[in-house]
Every structure is written in structure tokens, then in C-alpha cells.
Amino acid sequence: MDNKAFALLAAGFAIGIGALGPGIGIGYLVGKSVEGIARQPEASGDIRTTMFIGIGVTEAVALYALVIAILLIFVA
């Protein structure tokens, strides 16, 4: 295998593993937020705002993995 093949394989692993964590994290985050809103409906605005901030921070990890994968594909 040459260097390009290893770079493509590494890009696949980067985006695959890099999307696995945020997928699990966002599922857990939304589930707990819905549970919190069900327990305290009057706090739904605060819980929803915090949930969206958490989703944004968690999704940033997947975007970093995507950038690394693109760099591996086109630069290496």
C-alpha cells in the first residue's frame, strides 16, 4: 500500500470514529433534556437553551473530525 491508500484509510477512521462519539452524546443529551422537561415543564426554556448549547459543542467534535478527514484526503 502506498501513502495515499493509508491516508484514505485514516480519513475513513477519522470520520467514522469522530462521528460515533457525538452521535451517542447528542442522543444522551436530548434524552436527558426531554426527561428534565417532563419533570419540570416550567423550566423547559432554560433546559432547551442549555440543550442546544450542548448540541453545538458536541457537534463541533464531528466537524473537527470531518476537517481532519478532508485534510487527509486532499493534502496527504
C-alpha positions in Angstrom: 0.0 0.0 0.0 1.2 3.5 -0.7 0.9 6.6 1.3 -2.3 7.7 -0.4 -4.1 4.5 0.5 -3.1 4.9 4.1 -4.3 8.5 4.1 -7.7 7.4 2.7 -8.0 4.7 5.3 -7.1 7.1 8.1 -9.7 9.6 6.8 -12.3 6.9 6.9 -11.4 6.0 10.5 -11.2 9.7 11.5 -14.8 10.5 10.3 -16.2 7.1 11.4 -14.9 7.3 15.0 -15.2 11.0 15.1 -18.9 10.8 14.4 -19.6 7.9 16.8 -18.9 9.9 20.0 -21.1 12.9 19.1 -23.9 10.7 17.9 -24.0 8.9 21.3 -23.5 12.2 23.2 -26.3 14.0 21.4 -28.7 11.1 21.9 -27.9 11.0 25.6 -28.2 14.8 25.9 -31.5 15.1 24.1 -32.9 12.1 26.1 -32.0 13.7 29.4 -33.3 17.1 28.3 -36.7 15.6 27.5 -36.7 13.8 30.8 -35.9 17.1 32.6 -38.7 18.9 30.7 -41.1 16.2 31.6 -40.3 16.5 35.3 -40.3 20.3 35.3 -42.3 21.8 32.5 -41.9 25.3 33.8 -38.1 25.1 33.3 -38.4 24.0 29.7 -37.0 27.2 28.2 -33.8 27.0 30.3 -33.4 23.3 29.7 -33.9 23.7 25.9 -31.4 26.6 25.7 -28.8 24.5 27.6 -29.6 21.5 25.4 -28.9 23.5 22.2 -25.6 24.9 23.5 -24.6 21.3 24.4 -25.6 20.0 21.0 -23.5 22.7 19.3 -20.4 21.9 21.5 -20.8 18.2 20.9 -21.3 18.6 17.1 -18.1 20.6 17.0 -16.2 17.3 17.6 -17.7 15.8 14.5 -16.9 18.8 12.5 -13.2 18.7 13.6 -13.1 15.0 12.5 -14.6 16.0 9.1 -11.9 18.7 8.7 -9.2 16.2 9.5 -10.6 13.6 7.1 -10.8 16.2 4.3 -7.2 17.3 5.0 -6.1 13.6 4.9 -7.9 13.0 1.6 -6.7 16.1 -0.3 -3.4 17.1 1.3 -1.7 13.8 2.0 
